[in-house]
Amino acid sequence: MGNYLSPGLYVEEVSGGVKTIAGVGTSTGAFVGIAEKGVKNKAVLVTNWSQFVKEFGNFIPNGYLAYCVYTFFAEGGTSCYVVRAASDDAKSAKVSLNDKAGEGGIKVLDIMARSEGVWGNRITVTIEDPSEKSKDSFFKLTVKYKEVFEEEYEGEVSEVFDNISSKTIEEKLNEISAFLKVDSVSDKRPGNGTYQLAGGVDGIKDADFEGDADNKKGLHAFDTVDDINIVAIPDGAGDRGLILAGLNYCKLRKDCLFIADSPYGLEPVKVLDFKKGTGDFAGNAFNNSYGALYYPWIKIGDPLTGKNKLIPPSGAVAGTYAYTDTTRGVHKAPAGIADGYLDSVVGIERIITKGEQDLLNPEGINVIRSFPSSGICLWGARTITSDPEWKYINIRRLFLFLEESIDKATQWVVFEPNDEKLWGTVNRNITAFLLRVWRDGALFGSTAEEAFFVKIDRENNPPEVRDAGQLIIEVGVAPVKPAEFVIIRIKQKTLSK
């Protein structure tokens, strides 16, 4: 209350007491892999396929990242963060231009590709007389980039910067060109001619897909990004150590789920060994509710070659997660003949029979099946944990959604007076949020009381808890589990006379 010293009418703002809890997003992808170009070891937000091509280049024969991001968007994904993994050996292609064409003269410009990789070796720069200004100081610079795939040129992209000088080129080009960065080292004019950039190195060998908390490479490039939900490393498909690292990363973050790709070319029994860490894949078993494993690989129509290409399924799976979240909700299992149908897939690595899936499904290996009348579908919705409480993907992801939504929306509570008034406000806020979740069909129960409870009272906040500066809020929810096994019992009815 204000300090009122003279008569009059005073208006005060009073909090309504209810602070609405908004549900956090659940469908943002996070991919680490090998790209043709682009900034390395930095998480870049991508919201469509065209933007990916602009930032990271096109499909490349020795990388699966582009193909998996392509299928992510094709299956209904709307946004993802992408990290280009590369080793410290990666280098940008470059060329130096002198004030005279050919050899000799004074160096005027250092020109380099915008990012590391052999892609920059396909850039040429042509210096010509300007169209308007004096050719003594000004010039025209044309950039040409040849897009290549499997050693066959597929097209050429050009940029033109006219009537520029060595004094203005950095300002005119560095923030605009999609291909080059320029360092002007002299005020002189570069000599006319065509120059080829060279020396670009991809850094694919020993690319760091994992990184650590200190170097912020690979997976750890996402450390500063809060809103990732679905993580995959398509170029690490079948790498047990990398999968374990991805599972552990998501477990420690507690806000995302890792999609693991099985190795290419394995029979069902071998995939079982791969998951368990037995046989040819001796090691620690996968046992983590923050991850899911999919088998086998999928075939898509390669947009560049026109032929079918086998790729890891994680991109298409992540897109299916995102699409199901949007159309049905995070509580719906991303599987089945409708929500699990893979629109962009034209085939699978091998046909899996029901008998083979009977071996894999109980071990948490999600099989991609092909049905004559329904097409190619995700036919499993399990995490790779031995804990039955977190057996299903949609249960784990629902709790990630609930926990993060409540956590973000109750930050205002910190340092508030820890009394019954605060307890009542927090109780109403969380209850209102869970009521919406229940009405959306995410919680089991014909009444709200059956579906959830919120407890904040003297019983769970006795004096010793309050004296320690703590406020304990107990929330319980009854999630809806998927109908994984539909059993129809039919018996013969005997008619009585």
VMD Tcl script that draws the C-alpha trace (Angstrom):
set ca {
  {0.00 0.00 0.00}
  {1.27 3.47 -0.89}
  {2.08 6.22 1.62}
  {-0.92 8.53 1.24}
  {-0.43 12.01 2.72}
  {-3.32 14.06 1.30}
  {-7.02 13.40 0.65}
  {-7.96 12.11 -2.79}
  {-8.79 9.07 -4.96}
  {-5.96 6.60 -5.44}
  {-5.94 3.70 -7.94}
  {-3.82 0.64 -7.20}
  {-3.02 -2.35 -9.42}
  {-3.65 -5.69 -7.70}
  {-2.45 -9.04 -9.07}
  {-5.28 -11.32 -10.14}
  {-3.54 -14.22 -8.40}
  {-3.64 -16.61 -11.36}
  {-0.58 -16.69 -13.59}
  {-1.40 -18.79 -16.62}
  {0.97 -21.66 -17.37}
  {1.59 -21.94 -21.10}
  {2.69 -25.29 -22.46}
  {6.22 -25.31 -23.86}
  {7.00 -26.48 -27.38}
  {7.73 -30.16 -27.91}
  {8.55 -30.51 -31.59}
  {11.83 -28.67 -32.23}
  {14.44 -30.96 -33.74}
  {18.19 -30.89 -33.06}
  {20.56 -32.49 -35.59}
  {24.34 -32.93 -35.56}
  {26.13 -34.12 -38.66}
  {28.33 -33.57 -41.69}
  {27.35 -30.76 -44.03}
  {28.74 -29.43 -47.29}
  {29.31 -25.97 -45.86}
  {28.20 -23.62 -43.10}
  {29.48 -22.41 -39.76}
  {30.86 -25.32 -37.74}
  {30.05 -26.28 -34.16}
  {27.29 -23.71 -33.77}
  {23.57 -24.39 -33.39}
  {21.70 -22.63 -36.20}
  {17.90 -22.41 -36.26}
  {16.43 -23.69 -39.54}
  {12.72 -23.40 -40.32}
  {12.51 -24.87 -43.83}
  {14.50 -26.88 -46.34}
  {15.45 -23.88 -48.48}
  {17.01 -22.21 -45.47}
  {19.03 -25.36 -44.72}
  {20.42 -25.36 -48.27}
  {21.34 -21.70 -47.95}
  {23.09 -22.21 -44.60}
  {24.60 -25.69 -44.97}
  {24.55 -26.61 -48.64}
  {22.93 -29.46 -50.51}
  {23.07 -33.25 -50.36}
  {26.56 -34.76 -50.30}
  {27.53 -38.41 -50.94}
  {29.48 -38.85 -47.69}
  {26.97 -37.29 -45.29}
  {23.45 -38.04 -44.08}
  {22.67 -34.77 -42.31}
  {21.05 -33.08 -45.32}
  {18.94 -36.14 -46.14}
  {17.67 -36.44 -42.58}
  {16.81 -32.74 -42.30}
  {15.05 -33.05 -45.66}
  {12.89 -35.93 -44.40}
  {12.28 -34.09 -41.11}
  {10.55 -31.27 -42.98}
  {8.91 -33.68 -45.45}
  {7.27 -35.58 -42.58}
  {5.85 -32.46 -40.95}
  {8.65 -30.91 -38.91}
  {8.56 -27.14 -38.76}
  {11.78 -26.04 -37.05}
  {15.09 -27.52 -35.96}
  {18.55 -26.52 -34.83}
  {21.46 -27.84 -36.92}
  {25.10 -28.23 -35.90}
  {27.71 -28.86 -38.56}
  {30.37 -31.13 -37.08}
  {33.93 -30.79 -38.36}
  {37.42 -31.36 -37.02}
  {39.99 -28.68 -36.36}
  {41.64 -29.66 -39.66}
  {38.79 -28.03 -41.61}
  {39.95 -25.06 -43.69}
  {38.33 -22.44 -45.91}
  {39.33 -22.17 -49.57}
  {41.03 -18.88 -50.33}
  {42.88 -16.82 -52.93}
  {44.88 -13.57 -52.85}
  {44.53 -10.91 -55.54}
  {47.27 -8.50 -56.53}
  {47.11 -5.15 -58.27}
  {48.36 -6.77 -61.45}
  {46.89 -9.77 -63.24}
  {48.97 -12.91 -62.95}
  {52.08 -13.15 -60.76}
  {53.85 -10.22 -59.14}
  {52.54 -6.92 -57.93}
  {51.21 -5.82 -54.54}
  {48.60 -7.87 -52.69}
  {45.27 -6.07 -52.62}
  {42.62 -8.54 -51.43}
  {42.48 -11.77 -49.42}
  {39.36 -13.65 -50.45}
  {38.08 -16.76 -48.66}
  {34.99 -18.95 -48.66}
  {32.46 -18.09 -45.94}
  {32.97 -21.46 -44.26}
  {35.36 -24.38 -44.24}
  {35.19 -27.20 -46.75}
  {36.11 -28.37 -50.24}
  {32.92 -26.71 -51.48}
  {34.89 -23.45 -51.55}
  {37.31 -24.91 -54.08}
  {34.49 -24.63 -56.64}
  {34.29 -20.84 -56.30}
  {35.79 -18.54 -58.91}
  {36.13 -14.77 -58.72}
  {36.30 -12.61 -61.84}
  {37.55 -8.99 -61.76}
  {36.44 -6.74 -64.63}
  {36.10 -3.03 -65.41}
  {33.13 -1.37 -63.70}
  {29.99 -0.50 -65.63}
  {29.89 3.17 -64.56}
  {32.74 4.43 -62.37}
  {36.41 4.96 -63.17}
  {38.29 1.75 -63.89}
  {41.39 3.23 -62.25}
  {39.95 2.76 -58.75}
  {36.71 0.81 -59.18}
  {35.94 -2.64 -60.50}
  {33.26 -5.29 -60.98}
  {33.53 -8.55 -59.04}
  {31.58 -11.64 -60.15}
  {31.35 -14.71 -57.94}
  {30.52 -18.09 -59.49}
  {29.87 -21.24 -57.49}
  {29.44 -24.61 -59.15}
  {27.13 -26.98 -57.30}
  {28.44 -30.51 -57.68}
  {27.24 -33.96 -56.77}
  {29.03 -37.24 -57.40}
  {31.54 -35.45 -59.63}
  {28.91 -34.15 -62.05}
  {28.13 -30.44 -62.11}
  {24.46 -29.81 -61.39}
  {24.28 -26.04 -61.70}
  {25.97 -22.69 -61.21}
  {25.10 -19.80 -58.92}
  {26.41 -16.27 -59.45}
  {26.72 -13.03 -57.50}
  {27.72 -9.67 -58.97}
  {29.16 -6.67 -57.10}
  {29.61 -3.73 -59.47}
  {31.23 -0.30 -59.08}
  {33.11 -1.20 -55.89}
  {36.60 -0.33 -54.71}
  {39.12 -1.89 -52.37}
  {38.06 0.68 -49.76}
  {34.37 -0.29 -49.87}
  {34.47 -3.99 -50.75}
  {34.36 -5.27 -47.16}
  {31.25 -3.24 -46.40}
  {29.58 -4.09 -49.72}
  {30.36 -7.82 -49.78}
  {31.04 -9.34 -46.37}
  {27.51 -9.11 -44.99}
  {25.79 -9.85 -48.30}
  {27.63 -12.57 -50.20}
  {26.46 -16.13 -49.59}
  {29.87 -17.45 -50.61}
  {32.74 -15.11 -49.75}
  {34.43 -13.00 -47.11}
  {37.00 -10.40 -48.14}
  {39.87 -8.74 -46.31}
  {41.17 -5.62 -48.02}
  {44.89 -5.11 -47.39}
  {45.55 -2.26 -49.86}
  {43.72 0.66 -51.44}
  {44.91 -0.37 -54.88}
  {42.64 -1.92 -57.49}
  {43.01 -5.69 -58.14}
  {44.03 -6.70 -61.63}
  {41.45 -8.02 -64.07}
  {41.19 -11.77 -64.46}
  {39.51 -14.92 -63.18}
  {40.80 -16.50 -59.98}
  {40.04 -19.92 -58.48}
  {39.77 -20.41 -54.71}
  {41.71 -23.40 -53.40}
  {42.85 -25.15 -50.25}
  {39.45 -25.92 -48.73}
  {39.34 -28.95 -46.38}
  {36.12 -30.54 -45.08}
  {37.43 -31.83 -41.78}
  {35.15 -34.87 -41.99}
  {37.76 -37.25 -40.62}
  {37.71 -37.11 -36.82}
  {34.71 -34.75 -36.85}
  {33.60 -34.24 -33.26}
  {29.91 -35.17 -33.01}
  {29.85 -35.19 -29.21}
  {32.05 -32.41 -27.88}
  {32.03 -31.48 -24.21}
  {30.84 -28.77 -21.87}
  {34.07 -26.81 -22.36}
  {34.56 -26.78 -26.13}
  {30.83 -26.58 -26.99}
  {31.27 -28.74 -30.08}
  {28.90 -31.34 -31.50}
  {26.04 -32.16 -29.13}
  {27.31 -29.63 -26.64}
  {26.76 -26.82 -29.14}
  {23.13 -27.16 -27.98}
  {24.07 -26.33 -24.37}
  {22.98 -22.73 -24.79}
  {19.74 -23.61 -26.62}
  {16.74 -24.15 -24.33}
  {14.00 -25.22 -26.72}
  {15.27 -28.42 -28.34}
  {13.12 -31.52 -27.92}
  {14.15 -34.24 -30.40}
  {17.88 -34.97 -30.87}
  {19.59 -37.08 -33.55}
  {23.06 -37.68 -35.00}
  {22.37 -39.28 -38.41}
  {26.04 -39.43 -39.42}
  {26.73 -41.38 -36.23}
  {24.25 -44.14 -37.09}
  {25.31 -47.41 -35.51}
  {28.10 -45.90 -33.41}
  {27.44 -47.38 -29.96}
  {29.67 -44.94 -28.12}
  {28.04 -41.97 -29.80}
  {24.53 -43.30 -29.13}
  {25.37 -43.76 -25.45}
  {26.69 -40.20 -25.39}
  {23.49 -38.90 -27.00}
  {21.30 -40.81 -24.55}
  {23.28 -39.51 -21.61}
  {23.20 -35.95 -22.93}
  {19.40 -35.97 -23.12}
  {19.14 -37.63 -19.70}
  {21.27 -34.92 -18.09}
  {19.33 -32.13 -19.82}
  {15.96 -33.67 -18.92}
  {14.16 -31.74 -21.64}
  {14.68 -33.77 -24.83}
  {14.69 -37.30 -26.26}
  {17.39 -38.93 -28.39}
  {16.49 -40.85 -31.55}
  {19.07 -43.56 -32.18}
  {19.65 -45.13 -35.60}
  {20.52 -48.82 -35.82}
  {23.51 -49.79 -37.99}
  {22.98 -50.43 -41.68}
  {22.82 -54.02 -42.96}
  {21.95 -55.90 -39.76}
  {19.61 -58.85 -39.47}
  {17.02 -58.66 -36.65}
  {19.00 -60.95 -34.34}
  {22.08 -58.78 -34.77}
  {20.07 -55.65 -33.97}
  {19.08 -57.34 -30.73}
  {22.79 -57.82 -29.96}
  {23.41 -54.19 -30.87}
  {20.83 -52.99 -28.34}
  {21.92 -55.37 -25.58}
  {25.66 -54.93 -26.11}
  {26.21 -58.63 -26.75}
  {27.75 -60.77 -29.50}
  {29.62 -58.68 -32.05}
  {28.64 -55.51 -30.19}
  {30.04 -56.26 -26.76}
  {29.62 -53.28 -24.46}
  {27.18 -51.52 -22.22}
  {23.51 -52.09 -23.03}
  {21.19 -49.25 -23.97}
  {18.97 -48.62 -20.94}
  {17.63 -45.09 -20.91}
  {14.11 -43.65 -20.97}
  {15.38 -40.52 -22.72}
  {15.96 -42.33 -26.00}
  {14.41 -44.58 -28.64}
  {16.00 -46.93 -31.19}
  {14.61 -47.46 -34.72}
  {15.24 -50.25 -37.24}
  {15.73 -50.71 -40.21}
  {16.99 -47.91 -42.50}
  {14.59 -46.27 -44.93}
  {14.68 -45.55 -48.66}
  {13.82 -42.17 -50.13}
  {13.89 -40.81 -53.64}
  {17.16 -38.93 -53.91}
  {16.22 -35.45 -55.20}
  {19.59 -35.11 -56.97}
  {20.16 -38.50 -58.59}
  {16.56 -39.57 -59.08}
  {17.48 -42.96 -57.65}
  {16.44 -44.50 -54.33}
  {18.85 -43.97 -51.46}
  {19.08 -45.71 -48.08}
  {19.40 -43.34 -45.14}
  {19.11 -43.56 -41.34}
  {15.47 -43.16 -40.21}
  {16.03 -40.57 -37.44}
  {15.13 -37.54 -39.57}
  {11.81 -38.99 -40.75}
  {11.07 -40.21 -37.22}
  {11.73 -36.77 -35.73}
  {9.44 -35.20 -38.34}
  {6.73 -37.72 -37.43}
  {7.10 -36.80 -33.76}
  {6.70 -33.12 -34.62}
  {3.69 -33.71 -36.87}
  {1.94 -35.90 -34.28}
  {2.56 -33.28 -31.60}
  {0.86 -30.69 -33.77}
  {-2.12 -32.72 -34.93}
  {-2.78 -34.94 -31.90}
  {-0.62 -33.77 -29.00}
  {2.58 -34.92 -27.31}
  {0.59 -37.51 -25.37}
  {-0.17 -39.46 -28.57}
  {2.29 -42.22 -29.45}
  {4.04 -41.31 -32.75}
  {3.23 -44.64 -34.42}
  {0.47 -46.46 -36.28}
  {-1.06 -46.56 -39.76}
  {-2.12 -42.90 -39.53}
  {0.20 -40.95 -37.21}
  {3.13 -43.27 -37.94}
  {2.76 -43.29 -41.72}
  {5.96 -42.12 -43.48}
  {4.94 -39.95 -46.44}
  {8.43 -39.32 -47.80}
  {9.62 -42.95 -47.68}
  {9.50 -45.20 -50.75}
  {10.93 -48.37 -49.23}
  {12.83 -49.91 -46.33}
  {16.14 -51.71 -46.06}
  {14.46 -55.05 -45.39}
  {10.94 -56.34 -44.76}
  {10.44 -57.25 -41.11}
  {7.96 -60.00 -40.30}
  {5.68 -60.13 -37.27}
  {7.71 -63.00 -35.86}
  {10.91 -60.96 -36.10}
  {9.24 -57.98 -34.45}
  {8.09 -60.26 -31.65}
  {11.79 -60.57 -30.75}
  {12.60 -56.88 -31.08}
  {9.62 -55.01 -29.63}
  {9.94 -56.31 -26.04}
  {13.54 -55.07 -26.05}
  {12.50 -51.54 -26.98}
  {13.56 -51.71 -30.64}
  {10.99 -49.81 -32.69}
  {10.46 -51.49 -36.04}
  {9.54 -49.72 -39.26}
  {7.10 -52.03 -41.04}
  {5.72 -52.19 -44.57}
  {2.09 -53.26 -44.90}
  {0.41 -54.03 -48.25}
  {-2.64 -51.86 -47.58}
  {-1.24 -49.24 -45.18}
  {2.23 -48.49 -46.53}
  {5.40 -47.92 -44.54}
  {4.73 -47.03 -40.90}
  {6.45 -46.65 -37.56}
  {5.24 -49.76 -35.75}
  {6.74 -49.25 -32.32}
  {6.57 -46.60 -29.62}
  {8.95 -47.70 -26.88}
  {11.94 -46.15 -25.20}
  {15.06 -48.22 -24.62}
  {14.71 -48.54 -20.86}
  {14.15 -51.56 -18.64}
  {12.02 -49.43 -16.30}
  {8.36 -50.32 -17.07}
  {7.19 -46.95 -15.75}
  {8.87 -45.20 -18.69}
  {8.33 -47.87 -21.33}
  {6.51 -45.67 -23.84}
  {7.86 -42.71 -25.81}
  {4.71 -40.65 -25.42}
  {4.75 -41.06 -21.62}
  {8.37 -39.87 -21.37}
  {7.72 -36.94 -23.73}
  {4.48 -35.98 -21.94}
  {6.37 -35.72 -18.65}
  {9.12 -33.68 -20.30}
  {6.38 -31.32 -21.51}
  {4.69 -31.10 -18.10}
  {7.91 -30.68 -16.12}
  {9.37 -27.97 -18.35}
  {6.07 -26.10 -18.67}
  {5.54 -25.98 -14.90}
  {9.20 -25.18 -14.23}
  {9.30 -22.21 -16.60}
  {5.96 -20.82 -15.48}
  {6.68 -20.94 -11.73}
  {10.04 -19.15 -11.70}
  {8.23 -16.10 -10.27}
  {7.67 -18.05 -7.03}
  {11.35 -17.89 -6.05}
  {11.90 -15.45 -3.13}
  {8.14 -14.92 -2.59}
  {6.88 -15.13 1.03}
  {6.48 -18.85 1.72}
  {3.01 -18.80 3.24}
  {-0.45 -20.23 2.62}
  {-1.36 -17.37 0.29}
  {1.52 -18.34 -2.01}
  {0.58 -22.02 -1.74}
  {-2.96 -21.29 -2.82}
  {-1.85 -19.21 -5.80}
  {0.59 -21.83 -7.03}
  {-1.98 -24.58 -6.53}
  {-4.56 -22.73 -8.62}
  {-2.04 -22.01 -11.40}
  {-0.86 -25.61 -11.74}
  {-4.39 -27.00 -11.39}
  {-5.65 -24.74 -14.18}
  {-2.82 -25.92 -16.43}
  {-3.40 -29.62 -15.71}
  {-7.13 -29.19 -16.30}
  {-6.33 -28.08 -19.86}
  {-3.96 -31.00 -20.33}
  {-6.62 -33.44 -19.08}
  {-9.30 -31.95 -21.33}
  {-6.94 -32.36 -24.29}
  {-7.00 -36.11 -23.63}
  {-3.45 -36.45 -22.30}
  {-4.45 -37.76 -18.84}
  {-6.49 -40.80 -17.88}
  {-9.67 -40.45 -15.87}
  {-13.31 -39.50 -16.26}
  {-12.88 -36.70 -13.72}
  {-10.08 -34.25 -12.95}
  {-9.66 -35.84 -9.53}
  {-8.89 -39.18 -11.19}
  {-6.50 -37.59 -13.68}
  {-4.21 -35.55 -11.41}
  {-3.60 -33.95 -8.03}
  {-1.64 -30.93 -6.77}
  {-0.59 -30.86 -3.11}
  {0.91 -27.77 -1.42}
  {0.04 -27.61 2.25}
  {1.40 -27.81 5.78}
  {1.89 -31.55 5.52}
  {4.54 -31.38 2.78}
  {5.77 -27.94 3.90}
  {6.27 -28.23 7.69}
  {8.26 -25.57 9.63}
  {11.61 -27.33 9.13}
  {11.11 -27.29 5.34}
  {10.13 -23.62 5.31}
  {13.06 -22.78 7.61}
  {15.36 -24.33 5.02}
  {13.96 -21.90 2.41}
  {12.17 -24.66 0.52}
  {8.71 -24.90 -1.01}
  {7.69 -28.46 -1.90}
  {4.98 -28.93 -4.52}
  {3.72 -32.46 -5.16}
  {2.08 -33.12 -8.51}
  {0.71 -36.46 -9.62}
  {-0.72 -37.27 -13.05}
  {-2.21 -40.38 -14.64}
  {-0.94 -40.49 -18.25}
  {-2.81 -42.28 -21.01}
  {-0.83 -45.28 -22.24}
  {-1.04 -46.35 -25.89}
  {-3.17 -49.33 -26.90}
  {-0.14 -51.28 -28.06}
  {-1.91 -54.64 -28.10}
  {-5.51 -54.63 -29.25}
  {-7.17 -57.93 -28.28}
  {-10.60 -58.79 -29.61}
  {-12.22 -61.77 -27.90}
  {-14.81 -63.55 -30.00}
  {-16.78 -66.54 -28.86}
  {-19.56 -68.60 -30.33}
  {-22.97 -67.73 -28.94}
  {-25.32 -70.61 -28.28}
  {-28.95 -69.85 -28.99}
  {-31.37 -71.15 -26.40}
  {-34.79 -72.36 -27.43}
}
mol new
graphics top color blue
foreach p $ca { graphics top sphere $p radius 0.5 }
foreach p [lrange $ca 0 end-1] q [lrange $ca 1 end] { graphics top cylinder $p $q radius 0.2 }
display resetview
